[in-house]
C-alpha cells in the first residue's frame, strides 16, 4: 500500500517489480499516465460495470482505458452550526447567493462566517474545487479533466477555470478571510466553532459529530451552486485499486486477482473498509450505513451529485500556493491567480540525484527453510543500528524485493512500508520471549495478525522453528546460532509493530518498562544507508515445518 502517493509504485515499475494489486489514496490518472501500460485494463471487466458511469468517467483515459477503481468515499463539504444561525434570525442557505448573503449577515453581527485550515494542501485544493463543482462537471469541465488526466494538457482551461477563481475571490471577500487566518490551526478553528464564535468550517462526514449533530445542531451542507439543483458534495475515496498487467500472462492468476478486487469492492468488503465512518459507495446497488447526522445527504447519493476531487500531486502543491497568494493579495484578482496557477503547472521538477548504491539485492519471497532474505536484511540492519541482542518484526514492514542498484534518498524510504512500525525496546527473559512469540502467532483481528507465510514475523539475533497447522502456526523452539535459547537468561530486545498492540502483548508476558524509540525505524534505516553503511546480510531465521 502506498498511502498518499503513487511514487512508490512508479519506482517499483521502473524495476519491473510491480505487485499484483496496487492501492493508493492520494491519486490522479495524470500522476501515473506515464506508466499506465504496466497496469491491467479493467474497462471490460464485470467489476468495472458495477460503478456508476458518472464516477467511472473520472478514471477513464481518453482512449477508454480504465486502470484504477475507487473504494468507498469520505464526504467533504461545509459544516454549519444551524442553531447559531437560527438564534441570529438567519435561515440555512440553499444555494450560493443565499450562502454569500448569510456570510455577509454574520459578519455584520460580529460572527466569523467561515474558516478552514489553510496550512493544509488538501484544504486549499478542496475549497477551490468544492466552490465550483457545477463548473467542473459541465461538458467543458469534463472534457478538460479527461485531457488533463490523460496527460494531454498541463494547463487550466480558461472557459472552465477562470470562473472558478472568480467565485473563490468573491467567497474569500464575503467570508472576511485575511492573511492573519493563514496560520490558524485546525484545533483553533474547531474551538471557535464549538464556542459559537464561528458559524461554518470545512469538514467531513467523520467530523460532523463535533456537536450534537443527531438533533441537527450541526449539519454537513453541500458546496452550493447558483440553484439548489446545482449543489454538490465533494468526495475522495478511501483508496484506489489497480492490478499489474503482468498478471494477464497467466489466466488463472488474472482471475484470482480480479476475484480479490471484486471481494474488496463488494458491499461486504466496502462495509469493512468504511467501518461505520459515514462513507458512501460509488457502485450501483451498494448500501453503506449512514449515521442520523448524514441522512439528509441521501438524495445527493441517489442522484449521484458527488464529485470526486481532482487530486494530482500538482493540484495539491499549486492550489496551496495560489489560494494562499489570493488571500495575502499576491494575486489581487481572478485573472492573476489563474495565470499564476498555469505558470506554476509548467514549472518542471528538479531531478533528484541518486545518492546510495545497494549491492547485492535480496528477494522478498518467503521460503520455509530460511524465510525472506529482504526482510531479514532489513531487520538485521535495524538490530545493528539499535544495538540490541534481539529484534523481531513482521515481514510486512518490508515493502518487497530489494533490487541492486542506485537509489535516491526518497527511494530508500520505500524499503520499508511507510511509518507503520513503532519500535519498543525492553529487557526480557528467554521464557518471556517464548510466550511473546506464542502470543504473536495466535492474536487475531489486530494490527500485526499473521494471516499466511508471507506475513510471518522475522527474527534477528535468534532463530525460530515453527509448525504449520490447519488453524495457524505453533512455536516449536527458539535458538541462538543453532543452540537452544536460554530460557532463564535476560536479553535486550526491540519489538517492531503498532505500539498499543505490542505493549498489550508484552504486558501479558510480564514484560514492563518498555521504551518507545522516538526515531522511526524507516528513518533509522535510511540514515544508515545514507551514511555509507550497507544493509546487513540476511540470515536463516526460520524453519517452517
LOSE-442521 format. One line per field, with one value per residue (C-alpha): residue number from 0; x, z, y; residue in one letter. Coordinates in pm, 1 decimal, padded with zeros to 6 digits. Example, Ala and Ser with C-alpha at 12.3 -4.5 7.8 and 13.67 -1.06 7.14 Angstrom:
# residues 2
pator <- 0_1;
X <- 01230.0_01367.0;
Z <- 00780.0_00714.0;
Y <- -00450.0_-00106.0;
guti <- a_s;
END
This chain:
# residues 545
pator <- 0_1_2_3_4_5_6_7_8_9_10_11_12_13_14_15_16_17_18_19_20_21_22_23_24_25_26_27_28_29_30_31_32_33_34_35_36_37_38_39_40_41_42_43_44_45_46_47_48_49_50_51_52_53_54_55_56_57_58_59_60_61_62_63_64_65_66_67_68_69_70_71_72_73_74_75_76_77_78_79_80_81_82_83_84_85_86_87_88_89_90_91_92_93_94_95_96_97_98_99_100_101_102_103_104_105_106_107_108_109_110_111_112_113_114_115_116_117_118_119_120_121_122_123_124_125_126_127_128_129_130_131_132_133_134_135_136_137_138_139_140_141_142_143_144_145_146_147_148_149_150_151_152_153_154_155_156_157_158_159_160_161_162_163_164_165_166_167_168_169_170_171_172_173_174_175_176_177_178_179_180_181_182_183_184_185_186_187_188_189_190_191_192_193_194_195_196_197_198_199_200_201_202_203_204_205_206_207_208_209_210_211_212_213_214_215_216_217_218_219_220_221_222_223_224_225_226_227_228_229_230_231_232_233_234_235_236_237_238_239_240_241_242_243_244_245_246_247_248_249_250_251_252_253_254_255_256_257_258_259_260_261_262_263_264_265_266_267_268_269_270_271_272_273_274_275_276_277_278_279_280_281_282_283_284_285_286_287_288_289_290_291_292_293_294_295_296_297_298_299_300_301_302_303_304_305_306_307_308_309_310_311_312_313_314_315_316_317_318_319_320_321_322_323_324_325_326_327_328_329_330_331_332_333_334_335_336_337_338_339_340_341_342_343_344_345_346_347_348_349_350_351_352_353_354_355_356_357_358_359_360_361_362_363_364_365_366_367_368_369_370_371_372_373_374_375_376_377_378_379_380_381_382_383_384_385_386_387_388_389_390_391_392_393_394_395_396_397_398_399_400_401_402_403_404_405_406_407_408_409_410_411_412_413_414_415_416_417_418_419_420_421_422_423_424_425_426_427_428_429_430_431_432_433_434_435_436_437_438_439_440_441_442_443_444_445_446_447_448_449_450_451_452_453_454_455_456_457_458_459_460_461_462_463_464_465_466_467_468_469_470_471_472_473_474_475_476_477_478_479_480_481_482_483_484_485_486_487_488_489_490_491_492_493_494_495_496_497_498_499_500_501_502_503_504_505_506_507_508_509_510_511_512_513_514_515_516_517_518_519_520_521_522_523_524_525_526_527_528_529_530_531_532_533_534_535_536_537_538_539_540_541_542_543_544;
X <- 00000.0_00126.2_-00060.2_-00061.6_00138.6_00182.1_00555.4_00637.8_00467.5_00640.7_00968.8_00868.8_00752.2_01090.9_01243.6_00988.0_00866.6_00505.4_00292.7_-00012.6_-00254.1_-00183.0_-00366.4_-00309.1_-00510.5_-00397.0_-00402.5_-00482.7_-00462.1_-00232.6_00025.1_00050.0_-00021.9_00347.6_00342.2_-00021.3_00073.4_00215.1_-00137.2_-00426.5_-00702.7_-01020.4_-01258.4_-01423.4_-01441.6_-01767.9_-01636.1_-01594.3_-01952.5_-02078.0_-01972.8_-02199.0_-02084.4_-02070.6_-01798.2_-01619.2_-01565.8_-01303.6_-01098.9_-01126.1_-00846.7_-00939.5_-00886.2_-01134.1_-00876.7_-00963.0_-00675.6_-00793.3_-01116.4_-01217.1_-01328.6_-01593.4_-01553.1_-01523.4_-01769.6_-01618.9_-01811.9_-01921.0_-02022.2_-02279.8_-02394.7_-02767.6_-02863.6_-02625.2_-02782.6_-03135.7_-03052.4_-02945.0_-03252.6_-03077.7_-03200.1_-02985.1_-02871.4_-02996.5_-02783.7_-02471.2_-02630.2_-02801.2_-02471.1_-02292.3_-02578.3_-02550.8_-02172.7_-02226.7_-02502.9_-02287.2_-02000.2_-02237.7_-02326.9_-01960.0_-01954.6_-01691.4_-01877.7_-01620.8_-01268.2_-01061.0_-00703.7_-00515.6_-00187.3_-00310.9_-00270.4_-00586.5_-00789.9_-00687.0_-00742.7_-01080.6_-01210.8_-01105.6_-01274.0_-01571.9_-01693.7_-01700.1_-01818.9_-02102.2_-01837.5_-01615.7_-01897.9_-02008.9_-01941.8_-01637.5_-01518.5_-01544.8_-01362.8_-01081.3_-01040.2_-01014.2_-00745.5_-00557.5_-00585.9_-00468.4_-00155.3_-00258.9_-00250.5_-00092.7_-00278.2_-00612.1_-00881.0_-00976.5_-01350.5_-01365.3_-01127.2_-01131.1_-01487.6_-01357.4_-01108.4_-01371.3_-01600.4_-01323.6_-01226.7_-01586.9_-01618.5_-01292.7_-01409.4_-01759.2_-01619.8_-01367.5_-01066.1_-00739.1_-00367.9_-00396.3_-00604.3_-00335.5_-00157.2_-00471.4_-00454.5_-00744.0_-00769.0_-00820.1_-01087.3_-01264.7_-01254.7_-01402.5_-01679.0_-01763.6_-01768.2_-02015.0_-01755.1_-01751.6_-02058.7_-01910.8_-01599.1_-01483.2_-01513.2_-01604.4_-01869.2_-01646.7_-01615.1_-01986.8_-02000.3_-01820.2_-02154.8_-02496.8_-02549.1_-02809.3_-03050.5_-02940.9_-02733.1_-02458.0_-02517.3_-02283.9_-02414.8_-02315.8_-02095.1_-02354.9_-02437.8_-02645.6_-02960.3_-03036.2_-03020.5_-02656.7_-02547.1_-02284.3_-02076.3_-01704.9_-01574.5_-01242.3_-01202.9_-01053.5_-00814.3_-00791.0_-00705.9_-00532.1_-00364.3_-00037.5_-00066.7_00192.5_-00077.0_-00258.3_00010.1_-00147.3_-00529.2_-00563.7_-00364.8_-00558.9_-00889.1_-00765.8_-00663.2_-00999.8_-01176.7_-00980.6_-01055.5_-01423.1_-01436.7_-01269.6_-01518.0_-01827.8_-02086.3_-01947.8_-01591.0_-01681.9_-01862.2_-01536.8_-01342.7_-01597.5_-01621.1_-01922.4_-01749.3_-02013.3_-01864.5_-02053.8_-02022.3_-01959.8_-02109.7_-02464.7_-02694.4_-02444.0_-02573.2_-02342.4_-02498.9_-02505.2_-02543.4_-02855.2_-02649.2_-02587.6_-02922.7_-03003.4_-02738.8_-02911.2_-03084.4_-02741.8_-02619.1_-02927.2_-02882.3_-02502.0_-02423.2_-02092.1_-01788.6_-01459.1_-01181.9_-00903.6_-00609.1_-00291.7_00031.9_00041.7_-00309.8_-00218.8_00101.2_-00011.1_-00352.6_-00183.4_00049.4_-00222.9_-00504.6_-00272.1_-00147.6_-00503.3_-00556.3_-00234.9_-00302.1_-00011.1_-00274.0_-00521.6_-00775.7_-00901.9_-00705.2_-00369.3_-00445.1_-00545.8_-00231.0_-00009.3_-00167.9_-00092.2_00261.6_00321.2_00184.4_00452.5_00737.7_00947.1_01051.1_01424.2_01580.6_01670.5_02023.6_02088.3_02291.4_02324.9_02415.8_02273.0_02452.8_02366.0_01987.8_01765.1_01435.4_01133.4_00973.1_00927.7_01093.2_01013.4_01383.1_01514.2_01237.3_01256.5_01603.5_01490.6_01302.3_01594.6_01843.7_01628.6_01569.0_01935.9_02032.8_01790.6_01917.9_02273.7_02172.8_01978.4_02246.2_02006.5_02069.2_01734.6_01481.0_01152.8_00912.4_00653.4_00775.9_00504.0_00701.5_00933.9_00796.0_00913.9_01215.8_01528.6_01680.2_02050.2_02111.2_02140.8_01875.7_01771.0_01705.7_01331.3_01361.5_01549.9_01236.2_01047.1_01241.7_01004.2_00626.8_00571.9_00576.9_00355.0_00620.4_00685.6_00993.4_00970.6_01292.5_01293.1_01464.8_01307.2_01394.3_01408.6_01093.0_00911.0_01027.9_00877.2_00544.5_00559.0_00609.1_00334.1_00104.4_00212.0_00117.3_-00226.3_-00353.2_-00634.9_-00812.3_-00545.6_-00259.8_00018.7_-00201.4_-00034.6_-00254.0_-00013.3_00351.8_00429.8_00314.6_00509.3_00741.7_01111.8_01364.1_01711.8_01970.6_01785.1_01603.8_01250.2_01124.1_00751.0_00494.7_00217.5_-00127.8_-00470.7_-00560.6_-00236.0_00115.1_00267.1_00609.5_00833.9_01155.5_01388.2_01762.5_02062.9_02331.3_02167.8_02176.9_01871.5_01777.6_01845.5_01500.5_01646.2_01883.9_01792.8_01819.7_01791.3_01527.6_01344.3_00988.1_00854.4_00481.7_00183.5_00271.9_-00061.8_-00079.8_00283.3_00251.4_-00054.8_00126.9_00433.7_00222.9_00060.6_00409.7_00500.9_00740.9_00737.0_00947.7_00940.5_01066.5_00940.8_01213.9_01145.6_01314.2_01102.0_01265.2_01226.6_01423.4_01682.4_01739.4_01757.8_02015.6_02227.3_02236.1_02294.3_02595.6_02753.4_02681.9_02539.2_02249.9_02339.3_02346.8_02032.9_02034.5_01832.5_01595.2_01309.1_01232.2_00868.0_00752.3;
Z <- 00000.0_-00093.9_00135.0_-00025.1_-00344.9_-00634.3_-00646.5_-00468.1_-00746.0_-01012.3_-00851.6_-00843.4_-01205.1_-01310.7_-01164.0_-01333.6_-00987.8_-00955.4_-00707.1_-00843.4_-00667.7_-00601.3_-00361.7_-00309.1_-00155.1_-00299.1_-00666.9_-01013.5_-01351.7_-01452.0_-01195.4_-01342.8_-01712.0_-01798.6_-01691.1_-01736.2_-01984.6_-01686.5_-01541.4_-01632.6_-01841.9_-01638.3_-01882.7_-01992.9_-01651.5_-01477.1_-01166.2_-01357.4_-01481.0_-01121.5_-01097.4_-01180.7_-01514.4_-01378.4_-01132.3_-01368.2_-01602.8_-01361.4_-01407.2_-01784.8_-02016.3_-02345.5_-02529.0_-02299.7_-02081.8_-01712.3_-01485.6_-01143.6_-00946.1_-00627.1_-00298.5_-00085.0_-00017.0_00250.7_00208.0_00226.7_00245.7_00479.3_00839.4_00950.6_01304.0_01233.5_01584.5_01576.9_01251.9_01384.7_01709.6_01496.9_01274.5_00976.1_00763.8_00631.3_00280.6_-00003.2_-00286.2_-00346.3_-00348.8_-00014.9_00116.4_00035.9_00194.3_00514.5_00525.8_00497.4_00760.1_01006.1_00965.2_01037.0_01363.9_01459.8_01396.9_01176.0_00887.6_00775.8_00835.6_00724.6_00781.8_00502.1_00613.6_00471.4_00097.6_00079.6_00240.6_-00018.1_-00307.0_-00186.9_-00120.3_-00469.7_-00632.0_-00398.3_-00454.7_-00830.6_-00884.6_-01122.9_-01345.4_-01329.0_-01412.8_-01716.0_-02056.1_-02099.6_-01747.4_-01803.4_-02137.2_-01981.1_-01692.4_-01927.7_-02132.5_-01814.0_-01664.4_-01993.8_-01986.7_-02295.4_-02118.4_-01806.8_-01835.4_-01692.7_-01948.9_-01931.6_-02002.8_-01728.4_-01464.8_-01479.0_-01333.6_-01059.9_-00942.6_-00973.9_-00739.8_-00490.1_-00487.1_-00416.7_-00139.8_00035.1_00044.5_00171.7_00442.3_00553.8_00510.8_00561.2_00576.9_00956.7_00906.8_00713.3_01014.5_01214.1_01310.7_01289.5_01668.4_01690.8_01420.4_01596.6_01927.2_01769.6_01613.5_01938.2_02123.6_01873.7_01750.5_01409.5_01209.4_00938.7_00870.9_00601.6_00723.1_00652.9_00738.8_01017.4_01173.7_01186.6_01533.7_01687.9_01805.0_01880.2_01515.8_01590.0_01683.6_01383.6_01572.2_01313.3_00952.1_00669.8_00392.6_00024.3_-00172.3_-00309.9_-00673.9_-00822.4_-00759.5_-00518.0_-00811.2_-00863.1_-00509.0_-00483.1_-00220.9_-00277.7_-00213.9_-00201.1_-00197.2_00097.4_-00162.5_-00528.2_-00657.1_-00971.0_-01091.5_-01269.4_-01639.2_-01591.9_-01424.7_-01757.2_-01880.5_-01660.9_-01694.0_-01356.1_-01180.2_-01354.6_-01242.7_-00885.1_-00878.0_-01018.2_-00760.6_-00479.1_-00615.2_-00653.8_-00291.4_-00174.3_-00362.5_-00290.2_-00046.3_00232.3_00152.9_00145.1_00477.4_00627.5_00472.8_00582.4_00933.9_01019.9_00941.9_00725.7_00390.9_00065.7_-00226.2_-00593.7_-00707.9_-00812.4_-00560.0_-00273.8_00058.4_00334.8_00665.1_00738.7_01083.0_01155.9_01116.8_00747.7_00640.9_00471.4_00203.8_00077.5_-00209.9_-00329.5_-00319.9_-00507.4_-00778.5_-00799.3_-00709.3_-00551.6_-00725.8_-00699.6_-00629.4_-00881.5_-00664.8_-00872.7_-00699.1_-00897.7_-00785.9_-00418.6_-00440.4_-00673.6_-00509.9_-00178.7_-00337.1_-00533.9_-00276.1_-00007.3_-00256.1_-00324.1_00049.0_00100.3_-00204.7_-00408.9_-00671.9_-00640.8_-00893.7_-01052.5_-01374.9_-01199.1_-00987.0_-01295.5_-01483.5_-01183.8_-01148.1_-01511.0_-01480.7_-01174.6_-01359.2_-01626.4_-01375.5_-01411.2_-01102.7_-01039.2_-01096.4_-00763.6_-00770.5_-00671.5_-00354.7_-00241.5_-00419.0_-00284.0_-00390.3_-00369.8_-00382.0_-00197.8_-00291.0_-00064.4_-00137.0_00172.8_00187.7_00468.6_00507.2_00576.6_00547.3_00344.7_00259.0_00200.5_00531.4_00715.1_00571.0_00691.0_01039.6_01085.8_00982.3_01231.9_01513.1_01440.1_01448.6_01773.5_01943.6_02096.1_02115.5_01966.9_01730.6_01590.5_01343.8_01092.1_00737.4_00604.5_00743.0_00445.7_00112.4_-00114.9_-00319.3_-00261.5_-00604.6_-00656.4_-00794.8_-00720.2_-00501.7_-00423.9_-00062.6_-00124.2_-00279.4_00026.4_00228.1_00005.8_00152.6_00448.6_00442.9_00543.7_00913.0_01038.0_01262.6_01609.8_01792.5_02158.9_02344.5_02657.3_02854.1_02881.4_02967.1_02719.6_02881.9_02825.9_02462.6_02411.1_02545.9_02346.5_02015.6_02100.2_02156.0_01823.4_01640.1_01798.6_01802.9_01559.6_01413.0_01525.3_01351.1_01324.1_01285.8_01098.5_00805.1_00598.7_00544.8_00380.2_00693.2_00949.9_01190.1_01118.9_01396.5_01417.1_01665.8_01712.5_01508.2_01521.0_01445.3_01372.1_01289.9_01043.8_01119.9_00959.5_01204.0_01205.2_01347.0_01667.7_01812.6_01844.7_01976.9_01965.8_01907.5_01901.7_01650.0_01626.5_02002.3_02229.4_02359.2_02732.6_02887.9_03209.8_03051.0_03017.6_02674.8_02538.2_02264.9_02016.9_01906.8_01589.2_01544.3_01638.8_01986.7_02169.7_02038.5_02120.9_02473.7_02539.0_02419.9_02629.8_02937.7_02902.4_02921.2_03233.3_03046.6_03172.3_03142.5_02761.5_02599.0_02262.7_02021.2_01907.1_01571.2_01319.4_01204.4_00842.5_00916.6_01107.9_00810.0_00567.5_00780.5_00798.9_00421.9_00359.4_00591.2_00372.8_00588.5_00367.0_00451.1_00687.0_00526.4_00569.3_00795.3_00803.7_01080.3_01047.0_00981.8_00897.3_00911.9;
Y <- 00000.0_00346.5_00581.9_00925.1_00898.4_00652.3_00734.8_00407.9_00212.0_00420.7_00321.3_-00046.2_-00027.7_00112.8_-00204.6_-00432.8_-00529.7_-00409.9_-00607.4_-00788.2_-00549.0_-00179.9_00053.6_00425.7_00709.0_01044.9_00983.9_01116.3_00945.5_01230.1_01115.3_00764.2_00818.8_00768.5_00402.6_00304.9_00030.2_-00160.2_-00180.5_-00407.1_-00250.8_-00304.2_-00134.6_-00460.1_-00628.8_-00707.9_-00531.0_-00204.3_-00224.0_-00208.4_00158.4_00448.6_00586.2_00940.8_00836.7_00599.1_00893.3_01029.6_00709.0_00674.1_00784.1_00949.3_00617.1_00439.1_00260.9_00213.4_00106.9_00228.2_00194.9_00379.7_00227.9_00399.3_00769.2_01031.2_01319.0_01668.4_01994.0_02276.0_02210.4_02468.5_02548.2_02552.5_02662.1_02958.9_03077.3_03037.9_03220.3_03515.8_03508.6_03352.4_03062.8_02781.5_02875.4_02657.1_02799.8_03005.0_03355.4_03278.5_03139.2_03467.6_03666.0_03459.8_03521.1_03896.9_03896.1_03701.5_03946.1_04234.8_04057.4_04018.5_03640.9_03481.3_03315.3_03055.8_02928.8_02635.5_02522.3_02697.0_02538.9_02207.6_02147.5_01938.4_02216.3_02476.0_02236.5_02113.5_02464.2_02571.6_02272.6_02244.5_02600.7_02542.5_02185.1_02288.4_02447.2_02138.8_01894.7_02094.3_01938.9_02164.8_02080.5_01705.5_01729.9_01933.5_01688.1_01391.9_01569.4_01659.8_01310.6_01157.4_01373.7_01573.3_01910.5_02059.1_02389.0_02500.1_02576.1_02944.6_02893.6_02627.5_02762.1_03142.4_03143.9_02910.5_03172.1_03444.9_03254.5_03184.9_03552.5_03651.1_03394.1_03491.2_03853.2_03766.2_03537.0_03801.4_03573.5_03763.6_03688.7_03661.4_03343.9_03157.4_03009.4_02924.5_02558.6_02314.6_02289.4_02667.4_02655.9_02371.3_02559.1_02873.6_02665.6_02490.6_02824.6_02976.0_03226.6_03060.1_02962.3_02738.9_02531.4_02295.3_01938.7_01577.1_01323.7_01195.3_01540.5_01614.5_01456.7_01754.2_01891.9_01743.1_01655.9_01387.7_01666.8_01871.3_02127.2_02082.9_01985.3_01890.9_02112.5_02079.8_02312.3_02549.5_02620.2_02901.4_02695.5_02413.1_02169.8_02275.1_02182.3_01906.4_01728.1_01681.1_01329.4_01148.7_00768.9_00581.8_00440.9_00339.8_-00004.5_-00132.9_-00452.6_-00527.3_-00607.5_-00882.4_-01093.7_-01122.4_-01362.2_-01629.7_-01659.2_-01829.2_-01557.9_-01282.0_-01435.1_-01471.6_-01104.0_-00994.6_-01213.7_-01044.4_-00697.5_-00786.5_-00903.5_-00581.1_-00361.9_-00571.2_-00437.4_-00656.0_-00551.6_-00182.1_-00214.7_-00342.2_-00054.1_00206.2_00057.1_00272.6_00603.8_00776.4_00677.1_00645.4_00398.9_00469.3_00137.4_00056.4_-00106.8_-00082.1_00049.7_00168.5_00276.8_00648.7_00798.2_01001.2_01319.0_01243.6_01101.6_01432.2_01370.9_01054.5_01242.4_01355.6_00995.4_00877.3_01141.8_01090.7_01452.0_01350.9_01498.9_01308.2_01555.7_01601.2_01505.5_01507.6_01598.8_01923.2_02015.9_01975.2_02176.5_02452.6_02501.2_02574.8_02830.7_03012.8_03010.0_03142.8_03403.5_03516.4_03566.1_03765.5_03983.4_03849.0_03768.8_04056.1_03931.6_03611.9_03663.9_03697.3_03389.2_03189.0_03291.7_03215.3_02870.5_02785.4_02919.3_02701.3_02396.5_02448.7_02451.2_02137.1_01947.5_01930.4_01590.7_01431.0_01285.3_00926.2_00900.8_00535.7_00213.7_-00111.5_-00427.7_-00709.2_-00707.2_-00953.0_-01124.5_-01082.9_-01423.0_-01641.0_-01983.7_-02232.4_-02320.8_-01968.6_-01705.2_-01383.3_-01258.9_-00899.0_-00885.4_-01044.4_-00793.5_-00502.4_-00647.0_-00735.4_-00381.8_-00228.3_-00451.3_-00344.3_00022.0_-00016.5_-00225.8_-00477.6_-00850.2_-00945.5_-00788.7_-00912.1_-00751.5_-00861.6_-00924.7_-00692.0_-00395.7_-00453.2_-00334.9_-00615.9_-00717.4_-00509.1_-00451.5_-00398.2_-00050.9_00319.9_00486.1_00841.1_00935.2_00915.9_00569.9_00444.3_00515.1_00273.0_-00020.6_-00022.0_00016.4_00377.7_00465.5_00181.8_00024.5_00162.2_00031.4_-00073.2_-00152.3_-00365.4_-00639.7_-00982.0_-01338.3_-01622.2_-01761.3_-01433.6_-01427.4_-01773.4_-01652.6_-01327.8_-01510.8_-01757.5_-01459.3_-01305.3_-01622.2_-01653.8_-01292.5_-01216.5_-00912.8_-00665.6_-00491.4_-00745.5_-01052.8_-01338.6_-01442.6_-01653.7_-01744.0_-01409.6_-01220.6_-01423.3_-01246.0_-01204.3_-01260.2_-01110.4_-01237.2_-01565.0_-01829.2_-01969.0_-02317.3_-02319.8_-02584.4_-02502.6_-02641.1_-02615.6_-02337.8_-02138.8_-02168.5_-02303.3_-02234.5_-02541.6_-02387.2_-02085.6_-02099.5_-01864.2_-01962.0_-02301.4_-02370.8_-02375.1_-02029.2_-01999.1_-01951.1_-01810.5_-01557.7_-01187.8_-01026.2_-00673.1_-00670.7_-00448.0_-00522.4_-00361.7_-00309.8_-00096.4_00029.6_-00031.1_-00388.6_-00463.0_-00320.2_-00534.8_-00847.6_-00768.5_-00689.7_-01032.3_-01183.0_-00986.4_-00755.5_-00396.6_-00083.8_-00076.8_00243.5_00365.0_00466.7_00822.4_00775.1_00586.3_00257.5_00367.0_00684.0_00483.4_00253.5_00547.2_00731.7_00415.8_00376.5_00747.8_00734.8_00465.3_00160.4_-00118.1_-00344.2_-00627.2_-00969.9_-01181.0_-01484.9_-01806.8_-01703.6_-01951.1_-02314.9_-02388.2_-02749.2;
guti <- x_x_x_x_x_x_x_x_x_x_x_x_x_x_x_x_x_x_x_x_x_x_x_x_x_x_x_x_x_x_x_x_x_x_x_x_x_x_x_x_x_x_x_x_x_x_x_x_x_x_x_x_x_x_x_x_x_x_x_x_x_x_x_x_x_x_x_x_x_x_x_x_x_x_x_x_x_x_x_x_x_x_x_x_x_x_x_x_x_x_x_x_x_x_x_x_x_x_x_x_x_x_x_x_x_x_x_x_x_x_x_x_x_x_x_x_x_x_x_x_x_x_x_x_x_x_x_x_x_x_x_x_x_x_x_x_x_x_x_x_x_x_x_x_x_x_x_x_x_x_x_x_x_x_x_x_x_x_x_x_x_x_x_x_x_x_x_x_x_x_x_x_x_x_x_x_x_x_x_x_x_x_x_x_x_x_x_x_x_x_x_x_x_x_x_x_x_x_x_x_x_x_x_x_x_x_x_x_x_x_x_x_x_x_x_x_x_x_x_x_x_x_x_x_x_x_x_x_x_x_x_x_x_x_x_x_x_x_x_x_x_x_x_x_x_x_x_x_x_x_x_x_x_x_x_x_x_x_x_x_x_x_x_x_x_x_x_x_x_x_x_x_x_x_x_x_x_x_x_x_x_x_x_x_x_x_x_x_x_x_x_x_x_x_x_x_x_x_x_x_x_x_x_x_x_x_x_x_x_x_x_x_x_x_x_x_x_x_x_x_x_x_x_x_x_x_x_x_x_x_x_x_x_x_x_x_x_x_x_x_x_x_x_x_x_x_x_x_x_x_x_x_x_x_x_x_x_x_x_x_x_x_x_x_x_x_x_x_x_x_x_x_x_x_x_x_x_x_x_x_x_x_x_x_x_x_x_x_x_x_x_x_x_x_x_x_x_x_x_x_x_x_x_x_x_x_x_x_x_x_x_x_x_x_x_x_x_x_x_x_x_x_x_x_x_x_x_x_x_x_x_x_x_x_x_x_x_x_x_x_x_x_x_x_x_x_x_x_x_x_x_x_x_x_x_x_x_x_x_x_x_x_x_x_x_x_x_x_x_x_x_x_x_x_x_x_x_x_x_x_x_x_x_x_x_x_x_x_x_x_x_x_x_x_x_x_x_x_x_x_x_x_x_x_x_x_x_x_x_x_x_x_x_x_x_x_x_x_x_x_x_x_x_x_x_x_x_x_x_x_x_x_x_x_x_x_x_x_x_x_x_x_x_x_x;
END
